[in-house]
C-alpha cells in the first residue's frame, strides 16, 4: 500500500469531499492560495476549487466560527480552520453556546454540519499560547463531537466522516503528526466516529492513548515486550462519542490500564476515561488505574522545560511497571 | 405592530399569573423596527434575533400559537419546550432563531449571508441586535467580514438606549451607532425607530442594495422599550420624563393617527382589526394553555442529529 503523510491524507479527505459535495467549503486564516494553511494542509485547494470555497478570513476566530455556524444552518457544510487550537478560546461562545446548542435549543429543527479543524499540541518550542491540548474542554459540551486521529489512515477516514456528519465536530490534529507517514488505501473509505482502534494487541496491560501519545505508547510497548510484557494499545480515535466497549473489553482481558494523554491531568481526557473504567469495569481491575499526563502547568518554552512536562516513553514504561 | 403589542401584553399578563417559567424580555415599544424591516422581506429571506425576540418572530410570519406554547414551556411550542422565550426559531419562515448571548447572532447572520452568496440565491438576511451588542467584539468581526465580502445582510441595531440598566452614554463615546459603519466602508443610517414608515423606507433601500450584491448596511433604529429589561425590572434607572416622552412617541399610536388623518383608516375599521387580532392572540393562549408539557425524558433528545 502507498505511504502518505498525515498532512497529505487530510488534504485528500478535503479534496475528495469538496469534489463530491458543492456545499463543502473551507474557511480560516491563511488557508487560501497565498499561504495555503499554516501547516500546508490546504495546499493547492484554492487553486483547484477557487477562492470562494477556500476562503481566507481576517484574524477573527469568533466570526470564523460564527460565520461557519450561520452557513451550516442554512444549507452549507463548512470546514473551519482555527490555526492553533489555543485560539479556540477566542471562538468559545460560538463553539460552545452556538454550534453545540442551536439544534437542541431549537427543538431539533436544524442540523449544524460543521467541522472545526485545529492544529494543536506541544513539542515544537512555541510556548504556552501555541501548544495546548484542549480536547477535554470540548468533551464537556453536549452537542459537540471530538475527533482525535493519530495516523494518516485515521486522519483521512475520520475527516471524511466528520464532514459528512450532521453535527459540529471538533477535529484535533497534533502538529507533530503532520509529517508522519502511514499506509493509505487508493480506494475510498471513511472511519466512523465512535469506533476505537486496537493499534497493538496484547494480553498483560491495556494502554489507552490519544493522538501523538499513541506513537509514544507504541514505542513503550515495544520496549516493554523485550521485558516480556505484552501490551495492548488502544486508540479511541474519537472522544465523543467514546467507544467504551473496546476499552472495557480490553480491561476485562488484561486487568490493568494506563491512560496516556498530552493534556493536563486535572479534569483531563484521562480523568474521564479513568472514571468510565472505574464505573464499568472496576471488578475486572487487578491494579489501580494509572494516568500519564501533563502535570498541570502551562506549556513552557525552553526545550528542556517542555520535554520535562510532556509524557514520554520512559514515564509510560514506569507507569506500566508500577502495576505489573 | 398591534399583533406584537397585544401578544406581549398577554405574555406580561400570563407571567403575572405565574404561568410563564423563567423570565421574559418584552418587545413592547419597539414594534416599528421588526415590522418596518420584515415588511421588506420574503418568506425565503432570513432573520436572526435576540433575547428580546418575540416581535421579530411575529413580524417574520411565525405562528402566534406555537410561539406562545414555547414561552409556556409546552411540547407544542416551536422548540418543543427546549428553548423558551429567549430561543424561539422557525426555520420554515426563515427565522434562524434567537440567541441570548448578546452580539452572538451578528457573525451567524453574516454566515447566512455567505451561504446565500455561495449558493447564488437572491435572499437577504436581517440581523437584529441592540446598541449594547454593538460594543461586543462580534459586532466588529461580523460586520468587517460581511462588508469585506459584500454579503447581503442588514445589520439592524435597535437602539433602545439601555443595555439592561446601563445608559448608552455611560458606555459609548458616540451618540449614533450608525456612525460605526464608516469603519467598515458601508452605509450607516440612523432612523426614527418608532416610525414604521421611516424604518420601512430605510430597510427597503438596504434590502435593494443587498440583493444587488452591493453589500451590507448598518441601520440604527432609535427606539425605546416601554417595559423594563426583563419582567422583574421596574426600570427605576430611567428618568420619568424620558419614559413619558417616549410613550408619547408610541409607534402604533403614531401610525394609527396618521392613517386616520389620511383617511386610510376609520375608527371602526381600526377597532375591527384590533378585535380580530385580540381574538387571534386569545386563541394562541388557549392553544398554549391546553397543550401538554413535554415528557421529562424528552430532555435527552435532540442533542445530536
HADDOCK unambig.tbl for C-alpha pairs under 7 A between the chains (distance, minus, plus):
assign (segid A and resid 60 and name CA) (segid B and resid 141 and name CA) 5.86 0.50 0.50
assign (segid A and resid 62 and name CA) (segid B and resid 138 and name CA) 6.78 0.50 0.50
assign (segid A and resid 63 and name CA) (segid B and resid 107 and name CA) 5.16 0.50 0.50
assign (segid A and resid 63 and name CA) (segid B and resid 138 and name CA) 6.48 0.50 0.50
assign (segid A and resid 63 and name CA) (segid B and resid 141 and name CA) 5.60 0.50 0.50
assign (segid A and resid 63 and name CA) (segid B and resid 142 and name CA) 5.58 0.50 0.50
assign (segid A and resid 66 and name CA) (segid B and resid 107 and name CA) 4.74 0.50 0.50
assign (segid A and resid 66 and name CA) (segid B and resid 108 and name CA) 4.79 0.50 0.50
assign (segid A and resid 66 and name CA) (segid B and resid 111 and name CA) 6.70 0.50 0.50
assign (segid A and resid 67 and name CA) (segid B and resid 107 and name CA) 5.07 0.50 0.50
assign (segid A and resid 67 and name CA) (segid B and resid 108 and name CA) 5.00 0.50 0.50
assign (segid A and resid 67 and name CA) (segid B and resid 110 and name CA) 5.70 0.50 0.50
assign (segid A and resid 67 and name CA) (segid B and resid 111 and name CA) 3.56 0.50 0.50
assign (segid A and resid 68 and name CA) (segid B and resid 111 and name CA) 5.79 0.50 0.50
assign (segid A and resid 69 and name CA) (segid B and resid 108 and name CA) 5.99 0.50 0.50
assign (segid A and resid 69 and name CA) (segid B and resid 111 and name CA) 6.63 0.50 0.50
assign (segid A and resid 70 and name CA) (segid B and resid 108 and name CA) 4.10 0.50 0.50
assign (segid A and resid 70 and name CA) (segid B and resid 109 and name CA) 5.95 0.50 0.50
assign (segid A and resid 70 and name CA) (segid B and resid 110 and name CA) 6.90 0.50 0.50
assign (segid A and resid 70 and name CA) (segid B and resid 111 and name CA) 4.03 0.50 0.50
assign (segid A and resid 70 and name CA) (segid B and resid 112 and name CA) 4.60 0.50 0.50
assign (segid A and resid 71 and name CA) (segid B and resid 111 and name CA) 4.65 0.50 0.50
assign (segid A and resid 71 and name CA) (segid B and resid 112 and name CA) 4.88 0.50 0.50
assign (segid A and resid 71 and name CA) (segid B and resid 114 and name CA) 6.53 0.50 0.50
assign (segid A and resid 71 and name CA) (segid B and resid 115 and name CA) 4.84 0.50 0.50
assign (segid A and resid 74 and name CA) (segid B and resid 112 and name CA) 6.09 0.50 0.50
assign (segid A and resid 74 and name CA) (segid B and resid 115 and name CA) 6.53 0.50 0.50
assign (segid A and resid 76 and name CA) (segid B and resid 115 and name CA) 6.44 0.50 0.50
assign (segid A and resid 103 and name CA) (segid B and resid 302 and name CA) 6.65 0.50 0.50
assign (segid A and resid 103 and name CA) (segid B and resid 303 and name CA) 6.94 0.50 0.50
assign (segid A and resid 104 and name CA) (segid B and resid 82 and name CA) 6.85 0.50 0.50
assign (segid A and resid 104 and name CA) (segid B and resid 302 and name CA) 5.15 0.50 0.50
assign (segid A and resid 104 and name CA) (segid B and resid 303 and name CA) 5.29 0.50 0.50
assign (segid A and resid 105 and name CA) (segid B and resid 79 and name CA) 6.57 0.50 0.50
assign (segid A and resid 105 and name CA) (segid B and resid 82 and name CA) 5.28 0.50 0.50
assign (segid A and resid 105 and name CA) (segid B and resid 83 and name CA) 4.50 0.50 0.50
assign (segid A and resid 105 and name CA) (segid B and resid 87 and name CA) 6.41 0.50 0.50
assign (segid A and resid 106 and name CA) (segid B and resid 79 and name CA) 4.55 0.50 0.50
assign (segid A and resid 106 and name CA) (segid B and resid 82 and name CA) 6.77 0.50 0.50
assign (segid A and resid 106 and name CA) (segid B and resid 83 and name CA) 5.91 0.50 0.50
assign (segid A and resid 106 and name CA) (segid B and resid 87 and name CA) 6.71 0.50 0.50
assign (segid A and resid 106 and name CA) (segid B and resid 88 and name CA) 6.65 0.50 0.50
assign (segid A and resid 106 and name CA) (segid B and resid 89 and name CA) 6.00 0.50 0.50
assign (segid A and resid 107 and name CA) (segid B and resid 79 and name CA) 3.83 0.50 0.50
assign (segid A and resid 107 and name CA) (segid B and resid 80 and name CA) 5.31 0.50 0.50
assign (segid A and resid 107 and name CA) (segid B and resid 82 and name CA) 5.76 0.50 0.50
assign (segid A and resid 107 and name CA) (segid B and resid 302 and name CA) 6.46 0.50 0.50
assign (segid A and resid 108 and name CA) (segid B and resid 302 and name CA) 5.02 0.50 0.50
assign (segid A and resid 111 and name CA) (segid B and resid 305 and name CA) 6.17 0.50 0.50
assign (segid A and resid 142 and name CA) (segid B and resid 303 and name CA) 6.68 0.50 0.50
assign (segid A and resid 143 and name CA) (segid B and resid 303 and name CA) 5.26 0.50 0.50
assign (segid A and resid 143 and name CA) (segid B and resid 304 and name CA) 5.64 0.50 0.50
assign (segid A and resid 166 and name CA) (segid B and resid 305 and name CA) 5.98 0.50 0.50
assign (segid A and resid 167 and name CA) (segid B and resid 304 and name CA) 6.41 0.50 0.50
assign (segid A and resid 167 and name CA) (segid B and resid 305 and name CA) 6.18 0.50 0.50
